[in-house]
Amino acid sequence: MATVKPDDRLTRSQGFMCVGFAGVFSKTVTSPLELVKIKSQVGTFHCKKGFLHSFLVVYQNEGLRGFWKGNLVSCLRLFPYSAVHLATYKHIVHLHMDELGYISQWRAILAGGLAGVSAALATYPLEVAETRLIAQNCREPTYRGVVHTLSKIYQTEGLRTLYSGFSLTVLGAFPFSIGCYAVYVNLDKLWREPQFRFTPLQNFINGCLAAGIAQTFSYPFETVKRKMQAQNPRLPHYGGADVHFTGMLDCFRQVIRNKGILTLWSGITANMIKIVPYFGLLFSCFEMCKQVCLYRNGYIVSPLSYKLAPGVDQSMGPTEVEEVKRYLKNRSFQSQQGSRW
């Protein structure tokens, strides 16, 4: 069983800000790995000789700046994606909660998958723009910035192209959810203790393990999706895609026939290496932001520790704590005025 326990000591805006900052920071730091992964999936010339050689080719052809191509649009996409994902997830979870606030593990994972599809639908054009910006050579750019990329795709290729490959997001959600479920139902056997006793380190390892296995299951769908997002006959080298195709099924067929079935997992090395630093930075930055917010709200004595403030009811919301502090301050002021008389 999984229990949904949001931290009610943070306001909605504070929670959103913590998630946003942590996501932007972790994405920016791991951007070079993400760039190599996407280039490998598309099949650009940078990644013909393996993982390590890809970094050298990118640096030689595009410079250090090239490793952060598409990072701005990826960070911009994070905020609406997180908002839609969180709202959809909470709505689905609350529909399936019992009277004690519990939800079965498979239902929670399914809710996460459906929330991910909903968030992807709302922000998919930004993902297409990210792929196009990464696949192009920044020294001979076709696109200049997020707005120019979106407007040029819309004007020359139509609205449909901004959702090219979206069906693969839906299809990939099923093996992804199965991978997550396969990990979480076996956690008790892995650690030989019940889940409610897991330490933060164990939960971090569980998250990385689930992400690694789930992404491996759904990776072929993402590879084909990236090729569909990048390909355009009007662009140099067909947008960088290493195979030419007419649709989703033809793309699978062309990749397997001309490149081999393992090509569907191109870039998996960069993806696996990225998981630990990405989630490590994500969780640590989120906790740092959370501590600052809890300190500002009066729940802890310092933004550098989780030592609880004495006399503060941790079950109260931020507004209630502020009202209590205001009441005590007014009462203290009135007692001081009375003692003077």
C-alpha positions as CSV (number, residue, x, y, z in Angstrom):
1,M,0.0,0.0,0.0
2,A,1.1,3.6,-0.6
3,T,0.1,6.6,1.4
4,V,-0.1,10.1,0.0
5,K,1.2,12.5,2.6
6,P,1.7,16.0,1.2
7,D,3.6,18.4,3.5
8,D,0.8,20.8,4.6
9,R,3.4,23.1,6.2
10,L,4.1,24.5,2.8
11,T,1.8,26.7,0.8
12,R,0.9,25.7,-2.7
13,S,3.1,28.4,-4.2
14,Q,6.0,27.4,-2.0
15,G,5.7,23.7,-2.9
16,F,5.5,24.6,-6.6
17,M,8.6,26.9,-6.2
18,C,10.6,24.2,-4.5
19,V,9.8,21.6,-7.2
20,G,10.5,24.2,-10.0
21,F,13.9,25.3,-8.6
22,A,15.0,21.8,-7.9
23,G,14.0,20.7,-11.4
24,V,15.7,23.6,-13.2
25,F,18.9,23.1,-11.3
26,S,19.1,19.3,-11.8
27,K,18.2,19.6,-15.5
28,T,20.8,22.3,-16.1
29,V,23.6,20.3,-14.4
30,T,22.8,17.1,-16.3
31,S,22.1,18.8,-19.6
32,P,25.2,17.5,-21.4
33,L,24.1,13.9,-20.7
34,E,20.6,14.7,-21.8
35,L,21.9,16.2,-25.0
36,V,24.1,13.2,-25.9
37,K,21.1,10.9,-25.2
38,I,18.7,12.8,-27.5
39,K,21.3,13.1,-30.3
40,S,21.9,9.4,-30.0
41,Q,18.2,8.7,-30.2
42,V,17.8,10.9,-33.3
43,G,20.9,9.4,-34.8
44,T,22.9,12.5,-35.6
45,F,26.6,12.2,-36.8
46,H,27.8,13.2,-33.3
47,C,27.1,9.8,-31.8
48,K,28.3,7.3,-34.4
49,K,31.3,6.2,-32.4
50,G,29.9,5.7,-28.9
51,F,29.1,7.4,-25.7
52,L,32.4,9.1,-24.7
53,H,33.4,10.0,-28.3
54,S,30.0,11.9,-28.6
55,F,31.1,14.5,-26.1
56,L,34.3,15.2,-28.0
57,V,32.5,15.5,-31.3
58,V,29.9,17.9,-29.9
59,Y,32.6,20.0,-28.3
60,Q,34.7,20.1,-31.5
61,N,31.7,21.0,-33.7
62,E,29.6,23.2,-31.5
63,G,31.8,24.3,-28.6
64,L,31.1,24.2,-24.8
65,R,27.8,26.1,-25.3
66,G,26.5,23.3,-27.5
67,F,26.1,21.0,-24.4
68,W,23.3,23.3,-23.1
69,K,21.3,23.5,-26.4
70,G,17.6,23.1,-25.7
71,N,18.1,23.4,-21.9
72,L,16.1,26.7,-21.7
73,V,13.0,25.2,-23.4
74,S,13.4,22.1,-21.2
75,C,13.4,24.2,-18.1
76,L,10.5,26.4,-19.3
77,R,8.5,23.2,-20.0
78,L,9.1,22.0,-16.5
79,F,6.8,24.5,-14.8
80,P,3.5,23.8,-16.8
81,Y,4.4,20.1,-16.9
82,S,4.7,20.0,-13.1
83,A,1.6,22.0,-12.5
84,V,-0.6,19.8,-14.8
85,H,1.1,16.6,-13.6
86,L,0.5,17.4,-9.9
87,A,-3.1,18.6,-10.4
88,T,-4.0,15.5,-12.4
89,Y,-2.2,13.1,-10.1
90,K,-3.9,14.5,-7.0
91,H,-7.3,14.3,-8.7
92,I,-6.9,10.7,-9.8
93,V,-5.4,9.6,-6.4
94,H,-8.2,11.2,-4.4
95,L,-10.8,9.4,-6.6
96,H,-9.3,6.0,-5.6
97,M,-8.4,6.7,-1.9
98,D,-10.3,4.8,0.7
99,E,-11.7,6.4,3.9
100,L,-8.3,6.1,5.6
101,G,-6.4,7.9,2.9
102,Y,-4.7,4.8,1.4
103,I,-4.3,3.8,-2.2
104,S,-3.0,0.6,-3.6
105,Q,0.5,0.6,-5.1
106,W,-0.6,-0.3,-8.7
107,R,-3.4,2.4,-8.6
108,A,-0.8,5.0,-7.5
109,I,1.6,4.1,-10.3
110,L,-1.3,4.1,-12.8
111,A,-2.3,7.5,-11.6
112,G,1.3,8.7,-12.1
113,G,1.3,7.3,-15.7
114,L,-2.0,9.0,-16.6
115,A,-0.8,12.3,-15.0
116,G,2.4,12.0,-17.1
117,V,0.4,11.6,-20.3
118,S,-1.9,14.6,-19.5
119,A,1.1,16.8,-18.7
120,A,2.9,15.7,-21.8
121,L,-0.1,16.5,-23.9
122,A,-0.2,20.1,-22.5
123,T,3.5,20.7,-23.1
124,Y,4.3,18.5,-26.1
125,P,5.1,21.4,-28.5
126,L,7.9,22.5,-26.2
127,E,9.4,19.0,-26.3
128,V,9.3,19.0,-30.1
129,A,11.1,22.4,-30.0
130,E,13.7,21.0,-27.6
131,T,14.4,18.1,-29.9
132,R,14.8,20.3,-33.0
133,L,17.1,22.7,-31.1
134,I,19.3,19.8,-29.9
135,A,19.4,18.0,-33.3
136,Q,20.5,21.0,-35.3
137,N,24.1,22.3,-35.4
138,C,24.2,25.5,-33.4
139,R,26.9,26.9,-35.7
140,E,24.6,26.6,-38.7
141,P,21.2,27.0,-36.9
142,T,17.8,26.7,-38.6
143,Y,16.1,27.7,-35.4
144,R,16.9,30.6,-33.0
145,G,15.3,30.3,-29.6
146,V,12.1,28.8,-28.3
147,V,9.6,31.2,-29.8
148,H,11.2,31.2,-33.3
149,T,11.3,27.4,-33.3
150,L,7.6,27.0,-32.4
151,S,6.5,29.7,-34.8
152,K,8.6,28.4,-37.7
153,I,7.4,24.8,-37.2
154,Y,3.8,26.0,-37.1
155,Q,4.1,28.2,-40.2
156,T,6.0,25.7,-42.4
157,E,4.8,22.3,-41.2
158,G,1.5,23.0,-39.4
159,L,0.1,22.3,-36.0
160,R,0.1,18.6,-36.4
161,T,3.9,18.5,-36.5
162,L,4.0,20.1,-33.0
163,Y,2.4,16.8,-31.8
164,S,4.4,14.4,-34.0
165,G,5.0,11.2,-32.1
166,F,2.7,12.0,-29.2
167,S,1.0,8.6,-29.6
168,L,4.3,7.0,-28.5
169,T,4.1,8.9,-25.2
170,V,0.8,7.2,-24.5
171,L,2.1,3.8,-25.7
172,G,5.3,4.2,-23.7
173,A,3.4,5.0,-20.5
174,F,2.3,1.3,-20.2
175,P,5.7,-0.4,-20.1
176,F,6.9,2.5,-17.9
177,S,4.2,1.9,-15.4
178,I,4.8,-1.9,-15.5
179,G,8.5,-1.3,-14.8
180,C,7.7,0.9,-11.8
181,Y,5.2,-1.6,-10.5
182,A,7.7,-4.5,-10.9
183,V,10.2,-2.7,-8.8
184,Y,7.9,-1.5,-6.0
185,V,6.2,-4.8,-5.4
186,N,9.6,-6.4,-4.8
187,L,11.0,-3.8,-2.5
188,D,10.2,-5.8,0.6
189,K,12.2,-8.7,-0.8
190,L,15.1,-6.4,-1.8
191,W,15.5,-4.8,1.6
192,R,14.0,-7.6,3.7
193,E,11.9,-5.2,5.7
194,P,8.5,-3.4,5.3
195,Q,8.4,-0.2,3.2
196,F,7.3,2.0,6.1
197,R,10.7,1.5,7.7
198,F,12.7,2.6,4.7
199,T,15.3,5.3,5.3
200,P,15.6,8.4,2.9
201,L,18.7,6.7,1.4
202,Q,16.7,3.5,0.7
203,N,13.9,5.6,-0.9
204,F,16.4,7.4,-3.1
205,I,17.9,4.1,-4.2
206,N,14.4,2.7,-4.8
207,G,13.5,5.8,-7.0
208,C,16.7,5.5,-9.1
209,L,16.1,1.7,-9.5
210,A,12.5,2.2,-10.6
211,A,13.4,5.0,-13.0
212,G,16.2,2.9,-14.5
213,I,14.1,-0.2,-15.1
214,A,11.0,1.7,-16.2
215,Q,12.9,3.9,-18.7
216,T,14.6,0.8,-20.1
217,F,11.2,-0.8,-20.8
218,S,9.8,2.3,-22.5
219,Y,13.0,3.5,-24.2
220,P,12.3,2.1,-27.7
221,F,9.1,4.2,-27.8
222,E,11.0,7.3,-26.8
223,T,13.7,6.7,-29.4
224,V,11.2,6.5,-32.2
225,K,9.3,9.5,-30.8
226,R,12.5,11.6,-30.9
227,K,13.2,10.6,-34.5
228,M,9.6,11.6,-35.5
229,Q,10.0,14.9,-33.7
230,A,13.3,15.7,-35.5
231,Q,12.6,14.5,-39.1
232,N,11.7,17.0,-41.7
233,P,12.6,16.7,-45.4
234,R,13.0,20.5,-45.6
235,L,15.8,20.6,-43.0
236,P,19.5,19.8,-43.7
237,H,20.1,16.0,-43.4
238,Y,16.3,15.5,-42.8
239,G,16.7,17.1,-39.3
240,G,19.5,14.8,-38.4
241,A,17.5,11.5,-38.3
242,D,19.6,8.5,-39.4
243,V,16.6,6.8,-41.0
244,H,13.8,8.2,-43.3
245,F,10.3,7.0,-42.7
246,T,6.6,7.8,-43.3
247,G,5.1,7.1,-39.9
248,M,5.5,5.4,-36.5
249,L,5.4,1.7,-37.6
250,D,7.6,2.5,-40.6
251,C,10.1,4.1,-38.3
252,F,10.3,1.0,-36.1
253,R,10.6,-1.1,-39.3
254,Q,13.4,1.1,-40.8
255,V,15.4,1.2,-37.6
256,I,15.3,-2.5,-37.0
257,R,16.0,-3.4,-40.7
258,N,18.8,-0.9,-41.3
259,K,20.4,-0.3,-37.9
260,G,19.5,-3.3,-35.9
261,I,17.1,-3.7,-33.0
262,L,19.6,-2.6,-30.4
263,T,19.5,0.9,-32.0
264,L,16.2,1.4,-30.3
265,W,18.2,1.7,-27.1
266,S,20.7,4.2,-28.5
267,G,21.8,6.7,-25.8
268,I,20.7,4.3,-22.9
269,T,24.2,4.7,-21.4
270,A,23.9,8.4,-21.1
271,N,20.4,8.0,-19.7
272,M,21.4,5.5,-17.0
273,I,24.4,7.6,-15.9
274,K,22.2,10.6,-15.7
275,I,19.7,9.1,-13.3
276,V,21.7,9.2,-10.1
277,P,23.0,12.8,-10.3
278,Y,19.6,14.0,-11.6
279,F,17.6,12.6,-8.8
280,G,20.3,13.3,-6.2
281,L,20.3,16.9,-7.2
282,L,16.5,17.0,-7.5
283,F,15.9,15.7,-4.0
284,S,18.7,17.6,-2.3
285,C,17.7,20.9,-3.9
286,F,14.1,20.3,-3.1
287,E,14.9,19.6,0.6
288,M,17.1,22.8,0.8
289,C,14.3,24.9,-0.6
290,K,11.8,23.2,1.7
291,Q,13.9,24.0,4.7
292,V,14.1,27.7,3.8
293,C,10.3,27.8,3.4
294,L,9.6,25.9,6.7
295,Y,11.9,28.4,8.5
296,R,10.1,31.3,7.0
297,N,6.8,29.8,8.0
298,G,8.0,29.3,11.6
299,Y,8.1,25.5,11.8
300,I,11.9,25.1,12.3
301,V,14.5,27.1,14.1
302,S,17.0,27.3,11.3
303,P,17.1,26.9,7.5
304,L,20.1,24.7,7.9
305,S,18.5,22.0,10.0
306,Y,15.1,20.3,10.6
307,K,15.1,21.0,14.3
308,L,11.5,21.9,15.1
309,A,10.6,25.3,16.6
310,P,9.5,24.8,20.2
311,G,5.8,25.4,20.9
312,V,4.7,25.3,17.3
313,D,2.0,22.7,16.4
314,Q,3.4,21.0,13.3
315,S,-0.1,19.9,12.2
316,M,-1.2,23.4,11.6
317,G,-1.1,25.0,8.2
318,P,1.1,28.1,7.4
319,T,-1.9,30.5,7.6
320,E,-2.9,29.1,11.0
321,V,0.6,29.4,12.4
322,E,0.8,33.0,11.2
323,E,-2.5,33.8,12.8
324,V,-1.4,32.3,16.1
325,K,1.9,34.3,16.0
326,R,-0.1,37.5,15.2
327,Y,-2.4,36.8,18.1
328,L,0.4,36.2,20.6
329,K,2.2,39.3,19.4
330,N,-0.9,41.5,19.9
331,R,-1.6,40.0,23.3
332,S,2.0,40.6,24.4
333,F,1.7,44.2,23.2
334,Q,-1.5,44.8,25.1
335,S,0.0,43.3,28.3
336,Q,3.0,45.7,28.0
337,Q,0.6,48.6,27.5
338,G,-1.4,47.5,30.6
339,S,1.7,47.2,32.8
340,R,2.8,50.8,32.0
341,W,-0.5,52.2,33.3
